Amino acid sequence: MASITLKGLPDELKTRLEEIADRERRSINQQAILLLEQAVREEPDGFKRAYRRFRKRRGTSPLKKGDLEGLRSKDIGRKVNL
């Protein structure tokens, strides 16, 4: 089996890893492997999926279809006179 060395591991992260490993009755190494396996197994959300989750938590959007039509990226952040 392969092995790796983590350099620059923040003290807080190591402490947290030790706490979780102790609570779960695993070695730090076993816990780190488990967490890495879980992290790489998960598929990152695409925009549509993340937006649907956001809308589910926050409710419907106040924007109507076409509200942003014609808006260009260079216009974002500019003041608009209404």
mmCIF file of the N, C-alpha and C atoms, coordinates in Angstrom:
data_MODEL
# 
_entry.id   MODEL 
# 
loop_
_atom_site.group_PDB 
_atom_site.id 
_atom_site.type_symbol 
_atom_site.label_atom_id 
_atom_site.label_alt_id 
_atom_site.label_comp_id 
_atom_site.label_asym_id 
_atom_site.label_entity_id 
_atom_site.label_seq_id 
_atom_site.pdbx_PDB_ins_code 
_atom_site.Cartn_x 
_atom_site.Cartn_y 
_atom_site.Cartn_z 
_atom_site.occupancy 
_atom_site.B_iso_or_equiv 
_atom_site.pdbx_formal_charge 
_atom_site.auth_seq_id 
_atom_site.auth_comp_id 
_atom_site.auth_asym_id 
_atom_site.auth_atom_id 
_atom_site.pdbx_PDB_model_num 
ATOM 1   N N  . MET A 1 1  ? 0.823   -1.182 0.000   1.00 0.00 ? 1  MET A N  1 
ATOM 2   C CA . MET A 1 1  ? 0.000   0.000  0.000   1.00 0.00 ? 1  MET A CA 1 
ATOM 3   C C  . MET A 1 1  ? 0.861   1.237  0.000   1.00 0.00 ? 1  MET A C  1 
ATOM 4   N N  . ALA A 1 2  ? 0.346   2.266  -0.627  1.00 0.00 ? 2  ALA A N  1 
ATOM 5   C CA . ALA A 1 2  ? 1.069   3.530  -0.709  1.00 0.00 ? 2  ALA A CA 1 
ATOM 6   C C  . ALA A 1 2  ? 0.928   4.317  0.591   1.00 0.00 ? 2  ALA A C  1 
ATOM 7   N N  . SER A 1 3  ? 1.818   5.250  0.776   1.00 0.00 ? 3  SER A N  1 
ATOM 8   C CA . SER A 1 3  ? 1.714   6.130  1.936   1.00 0.00 ? 3  SER A CA 1 
ATOM 9   C C  . SER A 1 3  ? 2.027   7.555  1.490   1.00 0.00 ? 3  SER A C  1 
ATOM 10  N N  . ILE A 1 4  ? 1.527   8.522  2.260   1.00 0.00 ? 4  ILE A N  1 
ATOM 11  C CA . ILE A 1 4  ? 1.802   9.931  1.979   1.00 0.00 ? 4  ILE A CA 1 
ATOM 12  C C  . ILE A 1 4  ? 2.169   10.624 3.278   1.00 0.00 ? 4  ILE A C  1 
ATOM 13  N N  . THR A 1 5  ? 2.848   11.740 3.141   1.00 0.00 ? 5  THR A N  1 
ATOM 14  C CA . THR A 1 5  ? 3.165   12.590 4.274   1.00 0.00 ? 5  THR A CA 1 
ATOM 15  C C  . THR A 1 5  ? 2.503   13.928 4.025   1.00 0.00 ? 5  THR A C  1 
ATOM 16  N N  . LEU A 1 6  ? 1.788   14.433 5.007   1.00 0.00 ? 6  LEU A N  1 
ATOM 17  C CA . LEU A 1 6  ? 1.148   15.737 4.874   1.00 0.00 ? 6  LEU A CA 1 
ATOM 18  C C  . LEU A 1 6  ? 2.025   16.780 5.552   1.00 0.00 ? 6  LEU A C  1 
ATOM 19  N N  . LYS A 1 7  ? 2.487   17.716 4.766   1.00 0.00 ? 7  LYS A N  1 
ATOM 20  C CA . LYS A 1 7  ? 3.313   18.795 5.314   1.00 0.00 ? 7  LYS A CA 1 
ATOM 21  C C  . LYS A 1 7  ? 2.454   20.030 5.489   1.00 0.00 ? 7  LYS A C  1 
ATOM 22  N N  . GLY A 1 8  ? 2.735   20.779 6.526   1.00 0.00 ? 8  GLY A N  1 
ATOM 23  C CA . GLY A 1 8  ? 2.010   22.024 6.760   1.00 0.00 ? 8  GLY A CA 1 
ATOM 24  C C  . GLY A 1 8  ? 0.596   21.821 7.278   1.00 0.00 ? 8  GLY A C  1 
ATOM 25  N N  . LEU A 1 9  ? 0.334   20.687 7.898   1.00 0.00 ? 9  LEU A N  1 
ATOM 26  C CA . LEU A 1 9  ? -0.986  20.412 8.446   1.00 0.00 ? 9  LEU A CA 1 
ATOM 27  C C  . LEU A 1 9  ? -1.238  21.358 9.624   1.00 0.00 ? 9  LEU A C  1 
ATOM 28  N N  . PRO A 1 10 ? -2.276  22.180 9.536   1.00 0.00 ? 10 PRO A N  1 
ATOM 29  C CA . PRO A 1 10 ? -2.547  23.117 10.637  1.00 0.00 ? 10 PRO A CA 1 
ATOM 30  C C  . PRO A 1 10 ? -2.829  22.364 11.941  1.00 0.00 ? 10 PRO A C  1 
ATOM 31  N N  . ASP A 1 11 ? -2.353  22.932 13.038  1.00 0.00 ? 11 ASP A N  1 
ATOM 32  C CA . ASP A 1 11 ? -2.541  22.309 14.348  1.00 0.00 ? 11 ASP A CA 1 
ATOM 33  C C  . ASP A 1 11 ? -4.010  22.062 14.660  1.00 0.00 ? 11 ASP A C  1 
ATOM 34  N N  . GLU A 1 12 ? -4.881  23.029 14.317  1.00 0.00 ? 12 GLU A N  1 
ATOM 35  C CA . GLU A 1 12 ? -6.316  22.878 14.583  1.00 0.00 ? 12 GLU A CA 1 
ATOM 36  C C  . GLU A 1 12 ? -6.894  21.678 13.841  1.00 0.00 ? 12 GLU A C  1 
ATOM 37  N N  . LEU A 1 13 ? -6.461  21.472 12.608  1.00 0.00 ? 13 LEU A N  1 
ATOM 38  C CA . LEU A 1 13 ? -6.953  20.347 11.816  1.00 0.00 ? 13 LEU A CA 1 
ATOM 39  C C  . LEU A 1 13 ? -6.489  19.023 12.416  1.00 0.00 ? 13 LEU A C  1 
ATOM 40  N N  . LYS A 1 14 ? -5.245  18.973 12.832  1.00 0.00 ? 14 LYS A N  1 
ATOM 41  C CA . LYS A 1 14 ? -4.718  17.749 13.452  1.00 0.00 ? 14 LYS A CA 1 
ATOM 42  C C  . LYS A 1 14 ? -5.461  17.447 14.751  1.00 0.00 ? 14 LYS A C  1 
ATOM 43  N N  . THR A 1 15 ? -5.700  18.468 15.540  1.00 0.00 ? 15 THR A N  1 
ATOM 44  C CA . THR A 1 15 ? -6.427  18.291 16.794  1.00 0.00 ? 15 THR A CA 1 
ATOM 45  C C  . THR A 1 15 ? -7.833  17.782 16.535  1.00 0.00 ? 15 THR A C  1 
ATOM 46  N N  . ARG A 1 16 ? -8.499  18.372 15.557  1.00 0.00 ? 16 ARG A N  1 
ATOM 47  C CA . ARG A 1 16 ? -9.861  17.951 15.213  1.00 0.00 ? 16 ARG A CA 1 
ATOM 48  C C  . ARG A 1 16 ? -9.876  16.502 14.728  1.00 0.00 ? 16 ARG A C  1 
ATOM 49  N N  . LEU A 1 17 ? -8.910  16.142 13.907  1.00 0.00 ? 17 LEU A N  1 
ATOM 50  C CA . LEU A 1 17 ? -8.794  14.778 13.407  1.00 0.00 ? 17 LEU A CA 1 
ATOM 51  C C  . LEU A 1 17 ? -8.580  13.800 14.557  1.00 0.00 ? 17 LEU A C  1 
ATOM 52  N N  . GLU A 1 18 ? -7.735  14.178 15.499  1.00 0.00 ? 18 GLU A N  1 
ATOM 53  C CA . GLU A 1 18 ? -7.492  13.332 16.678  1.00 0.00 ? 18 GLU A CA 1 
ATOM 54  C C  . GLU A 1 18 ? -8.767  13.159 17.498  1.00 0.00 ? 18 GLU A C  1 
ATOM 55  N N  . GLU A 1 19 ? -9.530  14.241 17.669  1.00 0.00 ? 19 GLU A N  1 
ATOM 56  C CA . GLU A 1 19 ? -10.772 14.169 18.442  1.00 0.00 ? 19 GLU A CA 1 
ATOM 57  C C  . GLU A 1 19 ? -11.780 13.234 17.786  1.00 0.00 ? 19 GLU A C  1 
ATOM 58  N N  . ILE A 1 20 ? -11.935 13.370 16.468  1.00 0.00 ? 20 ILE A N  1 
ATOM 59  C CA . ILE A 1 20 ? -12.887 12.517 15.748  1.00 0.00 ? 20 ILE A CA 1 
ATOM 60  C C  . ILE A 1 20 ? -12.435 11.058 15.815  1.00 0.00 ? 20 ILE A C  1 
ATOM 61  N N  . ALA A 1 21 ? -11.151 10.825 15.576  1.00 0.00 ? 21 ALA A N  1 
ATOM 62  C CA . ALA A 1 21 ? -10.622 9.463  15.606  1.00 0.00 ? 21 ALA A CA 1 
ATOM 63  C C  . ALA A 1 21 ? -10.831 8.835  16.985  1.00 0.00 ? 21 ALA A C  1 
ATOM 64  N N  . ASP A 1 22 ? -10.587 9.594  18.027  1.00 0.00 ? 22 ASP A N  1 
ATOM 65  C CA . ASP A 1 22 ? -10.769 9.086  19.384  1.00 0.00 ? 22 ASP A CA 1 
ATOM 66  C C  . ASP A 1 22 ? -12.236 8.741  19.646  1.00 0.00 ? 22 ASP A C  1 
ATOM 67  N N  . ARG A 1 23 ? -13.119 9.647  19.239  1.00 0.00 ? 23 ARG A N  1 
ATOM 68  C CA . ARG A 1 23 ? -14.551 9.418  19.438  1.00 0.00 ? 23 ARG A CA 1 
ATOM 69  C C  . ARG A 1 23 ? -15.037 8.191  18.663  1.00 0.00 ? 23 ARG A C  1 
ATOM 70  N N  . GLU A 1 24 ? -14.499 7.986  17.461  1.00 0.00 ? 24 GLU A N  1 
ATOM 71  C CA . GLU A 1 24 ? -14.911 6.865  16.609  1.00 0.00 ? 24 GLU A CA 1 
ATOM 72  C C  . GLU A 1 24 ? -14.092 5.593  16.859  1.00 0.00 ? 24 GLU A C  1 
ATOM 73  N N  . ARG A 1 25 ? -13.154 5.687  17.809  1.00 0.00 ? 25 ARG A N  1 
ATOM 74  C CA . ARG A 1 25 ? -12.286 4.555  18.170  1.00 0.00 ? 25 ARG A CA 1 
ATOM 75  C C  . ARG A 1 25 ? -11.482 4.034  16.989  1.00 0.00 ? 25 ARG A C  1 
ATOM 76  N N  . ARG A 1 26 ? -10.881 4.997  16.281  1.00 0.00 ? 26 ARG A N  1 
ATOM 77  C CA . ARG A 1 26 ? -9.997  4.679  15.160  1.00 0.00 ? 26 ARG A CA 1 
ATOM 78  C C  . ARG A 1 26 ? -8.657  5.348  15.415  1.00 0.00 ? 26 ARG A C  1 
ATOM 79  N N  . SER A 1 27 ? -7.656  4.869  14.696  1.00 0.00 ? 27 SER A N  1 
ATOM 80  C CA . SER A 1 27 ? -6.375  5.572  14.734  1.00 0.00 ? 27 SER A CA 1 
ATOM 81  C C  . SER A 1 27 ? -6.523  6.831  13.884  1.00 0.00 ? 27 SER A C  1 
ATOM 82  N N  . ILE A 1 28 ? -5.611  7.756  14.067  1.00 0.00 ? 28 ILE A N  1 
ATOM 83  C CA . ILE A 1 28 ? -5.629  8.972  13.246  1.00 0.00 ? 28 ILE A CA 1 
ATOM 84  C C  . ILE A 1 28 ? -5.493  8.595  11.774  1.00 0.00 ? 28 ILE A C  1 
ATOM 85  N N  . ASN A 1 29 ? -4.639  7.645  11.479  1.00 0.00 ? 29 ASN A N  1 
ATOM 86  C CA . ASN A 1 29 ? -4.430  7.201  10.104  1.00 0.00 ? 29 ASN A CA 1 
ATOM 87  C C  . ASN A 1 29 ? -5.721  6.626  9.512   1.00 0.00 ? 29 ASN A C  1 
ATOM 88  N N  . GLN A 1 30 ? -6.410  5.746  10.266  1.00 0.00 ? 30 GLN A N  1 
ATOM 89  C CA . GLN A 1 30 ? -7.666  5.160  9.784   1.00 0.00 ? 30 GLN A CA 1 
ATOM 90  C C  . GLN A 1 30 ? -8.713  6.242  9.539   1.00 0.00 ? 30 GLN A C  1 
ATOM 91  N N  . GLN A 1 31 ? -8.785  7.197  10.444  1.00 0.00 ? 31 GLN A N  1 
ATOM 92  C CA . GLN A 1 31 ? -9.768  8.271  10.310  1.00 0.00 ? 31 GLN A CA 1 
ATOM 93  C C  . GLN A 1 31 ? -9.460  9.144  9.105   1.00 0.00 ? 31 GLN A C  1 
ATOM 94  N N  . ALA A 1 32 ? -8.192  9.466  8.905   1.00 0.00 ? 32 ALA A N  1 
ATOM 95  C CA . ALA A 1 32 ? -7.797  10.286 7.754   1.00 0.00 ? 32 ALA A CA 1 
ATOM 96  C C  . ALA A 1 32 ? -8.129  9.577  6.443   1.00 0.00 ? 32 ALA A C  1 
ATOM 97  N N  . ILE A 1 33 ? -7.866  8.285  6.381   1.00 0.00 ? 33 ILE A N  1 
ATOM 98  C CA . ILE A 1 33 ? -8.175  7.519  5.169   1.00 0.00 ? 33 ILE A CA 1 
ATOM 99  C C  . ILE A 1 33 ? -9.681  7.514  4.915   1.00 0.00 ? 33 ILE A C  1 
ATOM 100 N N  . LEU A 1 34 ? -10.469 7.277  5.962   1.00 0.00 ? 34 LEU A N  1 
ATOM 101 C CA . LEU A 1 34 ? -11.918 7.267  5.824   1.00 0.00 ? 34 LEU A CA 1 
ATOM 102 C C  . LEU A 1 34 ? -12.430 8.609  5.293   1.00 0.00 ? 34 LEU A C  1 
ATOM 103 N N  . LEU A 1 35 ? -11.954 9.699  5.871   1.00 0.00 ? 35 LEU A N  1 
ATOM 104 C CA . LEU A 1 35 ? -12.403 11.027 5.445   1.00 0.00 ? 35 LEU A CA 1 
ATOM 105 C C  . LEU A 1 35 ? -11.965 11.342 4.016   1.00 0.00 ? 35 LEU A C  1 
ATOM 106 N N  . LEU A 1 36 ? -10.760 10.948 3.663   1.00 0.00 ? 36 LEU A N  1 
ATOM 107 C CA . LEU A 1 36 ? -10.304 11.152 2.281   1.00 0.00 ? 36 LEU A CA 1 
ATOM 108 C C  . LEU A 1 36 ? -11.146 10.343 1.297   1.00 0.00 ? 36 LEU A C  1 
ATOM 109 N N  . GLU A 1 37 ? -11.449 9.092  1.651   1.00 0.00 ? 37 GLU A N  1 
ATOM 110 C CA . GLU A 1 37 ? -12.292 8.259  0.792   1.00 0.00 ? 37 GLU A CA 1 
ATOM 111 C C  . GLU A 1 37 ? -13.658 8.895  0.590   1.00 0.00 ? 37 GLU A C  1 
ATOM 112 N N  . GLN A 1 38 ? -14.242 9.403  1.654   1.00 0.00 ? 38 GLN A N  1 
ATOM 113 C CA . GLN A 1 38 ? -15.560 10.051 1.543   1.00 0.00 ? 38 GLN A CA 1 
ATOM 114 C C  . GLN A 1 38 ? -15.487 11.297 0.671   1.00 0.00 ? 38 GLN A C  1 
ATOM 115 N N  . ALA A 1 39 ? -14.430 12.069 0.833   1.00 0.00 ? 39 ALA A N  1 
ATOM 116 C CA . ALA A 1 39 ? -14.294 13.320 0.079   1.00 0.00 ? 39 ALA A CA 1 
ATOM 117 C C  . ALA A 1 39 ? -14.145 13.072 -1.416  1.00 0.00 ? 39 ALA A C  1 
ATOM 118 N N  . VAL A 1 40 ? -13.354 12.093 -1.798  1.00 0.00 ? 40 VAL A N  1 
ATOM 119 C CA . VAL A 1 40 ? -13.136 11.871 -3.229  1.00 0.00 ? 40 VAL A CA 1 
ATOM 120 C C  . VAL A 1 40 ? -14.279 11.075 -3.860  1.00 0.00 ? 40 VAL A C  1 
ATOM 121 N N  . ARG A 1 41 ? -15.080 10.412 -3.056  1.00 0.00 ? 41 ARG A N  1 
ATOM 122 C CA . ARG A 1 41 ? -16.224 9.665  -3.571  1.00 0.00 ? 41 ARG A CA 1 
ATOM 123 C C  . ARG A 1 41 ? -17.360 10.601 -3.962  1.00 0.00 ? 41 ARG A C  1 
ATOM 124 N N  . GLU A 1 42 ? -17.509 11.706 -3.257  1.00 0.00 ? 42 GLU A N  1 
ATOM 125 C CA . GLU A 1 42 ? -18.604 12.640 -3.503  1.00 0.00 ? 42 GLU A CA 1 
ATOM 126 C C  . GLU A 1 42 ? -18.392 13.392 -4.805  1.00 0.00 ? 42 GLU A C  1 
ATOM 127 N N  . GLU A 1 43 ? -19.461 13.520 -5.549  1.00 0.00 ? 43 GLU A N  1 
ATOM 128 C CA . GLU A 1 43 ? -19.422 14.300 -6.784  1.00 0.00 ? 43 GLU A CA 1 
ATOM 129 C C  . GLU A 1 43 ? -19.731 15.751 -6.444  1.00 0.00 ? 43 GLU A C  1 
ATOM 130 N N  . PRO A 1 44 ? -18.926 16.676 -6.944  1.00 0.00 ? 44 PRO A N  1 
ATOM 131 C CA . PRO A 1 44 ? -19.236 18.080 -6.687  1.00 0.00 ? 44 PRO A CA 1 
ATOM 132 C C  . PRO A 1 44 ? -20.537 18.468 -7.400  1.00 0.00 ? 44 PRO A C  1 
ATOM 133 N N  . ASP A 1 45 ? -21.275 19.374 -6.801  1.00 0.00 ? 45 ASP A N  1 
ATOM 134 C CA . ASP A 1 45 ? -22.516 19.841 -7.404  1.00 0.00 ? 45 ASP A CA 1 
ATOM 135 C C  . ASP A 1 45 ? -22.247 20.685 -8.635  1.00 0.00 ? 45 ASP A C  1 
ATOM 136 N N  . GLY A 1 46 ? -23.052 20.478 -9.632  1.00 0.00 ? 46 GLY A N  1 
ATOM 137 C CA . GLY A 1 46 ? -23.061 21.391 -10.763 1.00 0.00 ? 46 GLY A CA 1 
ATOM 138 C C  . GLY A 1 46 ? -23.865 22.618 -10.353 1.00 0.00 ? 46 GLY A C  1 
ATOM 139 N N  . PHE A 1 47 ? -23.863 23.648 -11.162 1.00 0.00 ? 47 PHE A N  1 
ATOM 140 C CA . PHE A 1 47 ? -24.568 24.884 -10.817 1.00 0.00 ? 47 PHE A CA 1 
ATOM 141 C C  . PHE A 1 47 ? -26.058 24.636 -10.640 1.00 0.00 ? 47 PHE A C  1 
ATOM 142 N N  . LYS A 1 48 ? -26.681 23.902 -11.567 1.00 0.00 ? 48 LYS A N  1 
ATOM 143 C CA . LYS A 1 48 ? -28.131 23.699 -11.494 1.00 0.00 ? 48 LYS A CA 1 
ATOM 144 C C  . LYS A 1 48 ? -28.533 22.980 -10.210 1.00 0.00 ? 48 LYS A C  1 
ATOM 145 N N  . ARG A 1 49 ? -27.775 21.959 -9.856  1.00 0.00 ? 49 ARG A N  1 
ATOM 146 C CA . ARG A 1 49 ? -28.095 21.200 -8.645  1.00 0.00 ? 49 ARG A CA 1 
ATOM 147 C C  . ARG A 1 49 ? -27.893 22.066 -7.395  1.00 0.00 ? 49 ARG A C  1 
ATOM 148 N N  . ALA A 1 50 ? -26.808 22.814 -7.361  1.00 0.00 ? 50 ALA A N  1 
ATOM 149 C CA . ALA A 1 50 ? -26.544 23.689 -6.219  1.00 0.00 ? 50 ALA A CA 1 
ATOM 150 C C  . ALA A 1 50 ? -27.615 24.777 -6.117  1.00 0.00 ? 50 ALA A C  1 
ATOM 151 N N  . TYR A 1 51 ? -28.035 25.317 -7.255  1.00 0.00 ? 51 TYR A N  1 
ATOM 152 C CA . TYR A 1 51 ? -29.052 26.375 -7.262  1.00 0.00 ? 51 TYR A CA 1 
ATOM 153 C C  . TYR A 1 51 ? -30.397 25.821 -6.782  1.00 0.00 ? 51 TYR A C  1 
ATOM 154 N N  . ARG A 1 52 ? -30.760 24.607 -7.218  1.00 0.00 ? 52 ARG A N  1 
ATOM 155 C CA . ARG A 1 52 ? -32.015 23.996 -6.768  1.00 0.00 ? 52 ARG A CA 1 
ATOM 156 C C  . ARG A 1 52 ? -31.999 23.796 -5.249  1.00 0.00 ? 52 ARG A C  1 
ATOM 157 N N  . ARG A 1 53 ? -30.855 23.331 -4.709  1.00 0.00 ? 53 ARG A N  1 
ATOM 158 C CA . ARG A 1 53 ? -30.741 23.162 -3.264  1.00 0.00 ? 53 ARG A CA 1 
ATOM 159 C C  . ARG A 1 53 ? -30.869 24.494 -2.541  1.00 0.00 ? 53 ARG A C  1 
ATOM 160 N N  . PHE A 1 54 ? -30.235 25.529 -3.107  1.00 0.00 ? 54 PHE A N  1 
ATOM 161 C CA . PHE A 1 54 ? -30.297 26.873 -2.530  1.00 0.00 ? 54 PHE A CA 1 
ATOM 162 C C  . PHE A 1 54 ? -31.741 27.369 -2.516  1.00 0.00 ? 54 PHE A C  1 
ATOM 163 N N  . ARG A 1 55 ? -32.440 27.226 -3.638  1.00 0.00 ? 55 ARG A N  1 
ATOM 164 C CA . ARG A 1 55 ? -33.832 27.678 -3.742  1.00 0.00 ? 55 ARG A CA 1 
ATOM 165 C C  . ARG A 1 55 ? -34.729 26.904 -2.792  1.00 0.00 ? 55 ARG A C  1 
ATOM 166 N N  . LYS A 1 56 ? -34.458 25.626 -2.610  1.00 0.00 ? 56 LYS A N  1 
ATOM 167 C CA . LYS A 1 56 ? -35.251 24.805 -1.701  1.00 0.00 ? 56 LYS A CA 1 
ATOM 168 C C  . LYS A 1 56 ? -35.129 25.327 -0.268  1.00 0.00 ? 56 LYS A C  1 
ATOM 169 N N  . ARG A 1 57 ? -33.918 25.743 0.105   1.00 0.00 ? 57 ARG A N  1 
ATOM 170 C CA . ARG A 1 57 ? -33.693 26.269 1.455   1.00 0.00 ? 57 ARG A CA 1 
ATOM 171 C C  . ARG A 1 57 ? -34.204 27.695 1.607   1.00 0.00 ? 57 ARG A C  1 
ATOM 172 N N  . ARG A 1 58 ? -34.049 28.519 0.563   1.00 0.00 ? 58 ARG A N  1 
ATOM 173 C CA . ARG A 1 58 ? -34.333 29.953 0.671   1.00 0.00 ? 58 ARG A CA 1 
ATOM 174 C C  . ARG A 1 58 ? -35.671 30.389 0.090   1.00 0.00 ? 58 ARG A C  1 
ATOM 175 N N  . GLY A 1 59 ? -36.346 29.496 -0.604  1.00 0.00 ? 59 GLY A N  1 
ATOM 176 C CA . GLY A 1 59 ? -37.627 29.874 -1.207  1.00 0.00 ? 59 GLY A CA 1 
ATOM 177 C C  . GLY A 1 59 ? -37.431 30.308 -2.648  1.00 0.00 ? 59 GLY A C  1 
ATOM 178 N N  . THR A 1 60 ? -38.529 30.703 -3.247  1.00 0.00 ? 60 THR A N  1 
ATOM 179 C CA . THR A 1 60 ? -38.481 31.066 -4.664  1.00 0.00 ? 60 THR A CA 1 
ATOM 180 C C  . THR A 1 60 ? -37.749 32.385 -4.876  1.00 0.00 ? 60 THR A C  1 
ATOM 181 N N  . SER A 1 61 ? -37.251 32.562 -6.057  1.00 0.00 ? 61 SER A N  1 
ATOM 182 C CA . SER A 1 61 ? -36.507 33.772 -6.402  1.00 0.00 ? 61 SER A CA 1 
ATOM 183 C C  . SER A 1 61 ? -37.467 34.935 -6.629  1.00 0.00 ? 61 SER A C  1 
ATOM 184 N N  . PRO A 1 62 ? -37.089 36.133 -6.197  1.00 0.00 ? 62 PRO A N  1 
ATOM 185 C CA . PRO A 1 62 ? -37.938 37.298 -6.467  1.00 0.00 ? 62 PRO A CA 1 
ATOM 186 C C  . PRO A 1 62 ? -37.828 37.754 -7.927  1.00 0.00 ? 62 PRO A C  1 
ATOM 187 N N  . LEU A 1 63 ? -36.863 37.230 -8.649  1.00 0.00 ? 63 LEU A N  1 
ATOM 188 C CA . LEU A 1 63 ? -36.687 37.613 -10.047 1.00 0.00 ? 63 LEU A CA 1 
ATOM 189 C C  . LEU A 1 63 ? -37.681 36.878 -10.930 1.00 0.00 ? 63 LEU A C  1 
ATOM 190 N N  . LYS A 1 64 ? -38.082 37.547 -11.975 1.00 0.00 ? 64 LYS A N  1 
ATOM 191 C CA . LYS A 1 64 ? -38.963 36.946 -12.964 1.00 0.00 ? 64 LYS A CA 1 
ATOM 192 C C  . LYS A 1 64 ? -38.147 36.607 -14.197 1.00 0.00 ? 64 LYS A C  1 
ATOM 193 N N  . LYS A 1 65 ? -38.664 35.695 -14.985 1.00 0.00 ? 65 LYS A N  1 
ATOM 194 C CA . LYS A 1 65 ? -37.983 35.319 -16.216 1.00 0.00 ? 65 LYS A CA 1 
ATOM 195 C C  . LYS A 1 65 ? -37.815 36.571 -17.078 1.00 0.00 ? 65 LYS A C  1 
ATOM 196 N N  . GLY A 1 66 ? -36.606 36.809 -17.518 1.00 0.00 ? 66 GLY A N  1 
ATOM 197 C CA . GLY A 1 66 ? -36.320 37.972 -18.362 1.00 0.00 ? 66 GLY A CA 1 
ATOM 198 C C  . GLY A 1 66 ? -35.811 39.180 -17.597 1.00 0.00 ? 66 GLY A C  1 
ATOM 199 N N  . ASP A 1 67 ? -35.857 39.159 -16.248 1.00 0.00 ? 67 ASP A N  1 
ATOM 200 C CA . ASP A 1 67 ? -35.379 40.305 -15.461 1.00 0.00 ? 67 ASP A CA 1 
ATOM 201 C C  . ASP A 1 67 ? -33.916 40.626 -15.743 1.00 0.00 ? 67 ASP A C  1 
ATOM 202 N N  . LEU A 1 68 ? -33.138 39.627 -16.019 1.00 0.00 ? 68 LEU A N  1 
ATOM 203 C CA . LEU A 1 68 ? -31.706 39.842 -16.233 1.00 0.00 ? 68 LEU A CA 1 
ATOM 204 C C  . LEU A 1 68 ? -31.334 39.846 -17.709 1.00 0.00 ? 68 LEU A C  1 
ATOM 205 N N  . GLU A 1 69 ? -32.333 39.797 -18.562 1.00 0.00 ? 69 GLU A N  1 
ATOM 206 C CA . GLU A 1 69 ? -32.070 39.779 -19.996 1.00 0.00 ? 69 GLU A CA 1 
ATOM 207 C C  . GLU A 1 69 ? -31.317 41.031 -20.408 1.00 0.00 ? 69 GLU A C  1 
ATOM 208 N N  . GLY A 1 70 ? -30.299 40.851 -21.183 1.00 0.00 ? 70 GLY A N  1 
ATOM 209 C CA . GLY A 1 70 ? -29.510 41.973 -21.670 1.00 0.00 ? 70 GLY A CA 1 
ATOM 210 C C  . GLY A 1 70 ? -28.404 42.398 -20.721 1.00 0.00 ? 70 GLY A C  1 
ATOM 211 N N  . LEU A 1 71 ? -28.397 41.872 -19.539 1.00 0.00 ? 71 LEU A N  1 
ATOM 212 C CA . LEU A 1 71 ? -27.354 42.203 -18.575 1.00 0.00 ? 71 LEU A CA 1 
ATOM 213 C C  . LEU A 1 71 ? -26.062 41.524 -18.986 1.00 0.00 ? 71 LEU A C  1 
ATOM 214 N N  . ARG A 1 72 ? -25.009 42.288 -19.025 1.00 0.00 ? 72 ARG A N  1 
ATOM 215 C CA . ARG A 1 72 ? -23.701 41.748 -19.397 1.00 0.00 ? 72 ARG A CA 1 
ATOM 216 C C  . ARG A 1 72 ? -22.823 41.709 -18.158 1.00 0.00 ? 72 ARG A C  1 
ATOM 217 N N  . SER A 1 73 ? -21.808 40.850 -18.184 1.00 0.00 ? 73 SER A N  1 
ATOM 218 C CA . SER A 1 73 ? -20.946 40.702 -17.009 1.00 0.00 ? 73 SER A CA 1 
ATOM 219 C C  . SER A 1 73 ? -20.270 42.013 -16.646 1.00 0.00 ? 73 SER A C  1 
ATOM 220 N N  . LYS A 1 74 ? -19.995 42.877 -17.642 1.00 0.00 ? 74 LYS A N  1 
ATOM 221 C CA . LYS A 1 74 ? -19.339 44.153 -17.325 1.00 0.00 ? 74 LYS A CA 1 
ATOM 222 C C  . LYS A 1 74 ? -20.286 45.114 -16.597 1.00 0.00 ? 74 LYS A C  1 
ATOM 223 N N  . ASP A 1 75 ? -21.609 44.829 -16.648 1.00 0.00 ? 75 ASP A N  1 
ATOM 224 C CA . ASP A 1 75 ? -22.595 45.675 -15.979 1.00 0.00 ? 75 ASP A CA 1 
ATOM 225 C C  . ASP A 1 75 ? -22.758 45.329 -14.509 1.00 0.00 ? 75 ASP A C  1 
ATOM 226 N N  . ILE A 1 76 ? -22.339 44.158 -14.115 1.00 0.00 ? 76 ILE A N  1 
ATOM 227 C CA . ILE A 1 76 ? -22.511 43.715 -12.735 1.00 0.00 ? 76 ILE A CA 1 
ATOM 228 C C  . ILE A 1 76 ? -21.704 44.621 -11.802 1.00 0.00 ? 76 ILE A C  1 
ATOM 229 N N  . GLY A 1 77 ? -22.365 45.105 -10.780 1.00 0.00 ? 77 GLY A N  1 
ATOM 230 C CA . GLY A 1 77 ? -21.703 45.965 -9.805  1.00 0.00 ? 77 GLY A CA 1 
ATOM 231 C C  . GLY A 1 77 ? -21.874 47.446 -10.104 1.00 0.00 ? 77 GLY A C  1 
ATOM 232 N N  . ARG A 1 78 ? -22.384 47.795 -11.286 1.00 0.00 ? 78 ARG A N  1 
ATOM 233 C CA . ARG A 1 78 ? -22.616 49.198 -11.610 1.00 0.00 ? 78 ARG A CA 1 
ATOM 234 C C  . ARG A 1 78 ? -23.946 49.653 -11.016 1.00 0.00 ? 78 ARG A C  1 
ATOM 235 N N  . LYS A 1 79 ? -24.022 50.944 -10.668 1.00 0.00 ? 79 LYS A N  1 
ATOM 236 C CA . LYS A 1 79 ? -25.277 51.497 -10.177 1.00 0.00 ? 79 LYS A CA 1 
ATOM 237 C C  . LYS A 1 79 ? -26.245 51.602 -11.341 1.00 0.00 ? 79 LYS A C  1 
ATOM 238 N N  . VAL A 1 80 ? -27.479 51.310 -11.037 1.00 0.00 ? 80 VAL A N  1 
ATOM 239 C CA . VAL A 1 80 ? -28.524 51.373 -12.053 1.00 0.00 ? 80 VAL A CA 1 
ATOM 240 C C  . VAL A 1 80 ? -29.539 52.398 -11.606 1.00 0.00 ? 80 VAL A C  1 
ATOM 241 N N  . ASN A 1 81 ? -29.875 53.328 -12.472 1.00 0.00 ? 81 ASN A N  1 
ATOM 242 C CA . ASN A 1 81 ? -30.908 54.323 -12.158 1.00 0.00 ? 81 ASN A CA 1 
ATOM 243 C C  . ASN A 1 81 ? -32.261 53.748 -12.506 1.00 0.00 ? 81 ASN A C  1 
ATOM 244 N N  . LEU A 1 82 ? -33.096 53.628 -11.483 1.00 0.00 ? 82 LEU A N  1 
ATOM 245 C CA . LEU A 1 82 ? -34.433 53.075 -11.703 1.00 0.00 ? 82 LEU A CA 1 
ATOM 246 C C  . LEU A 1 82 ? -35.472 54.154 -11.667 1.00 0.00 ? 82 LEU A C  1 
# 
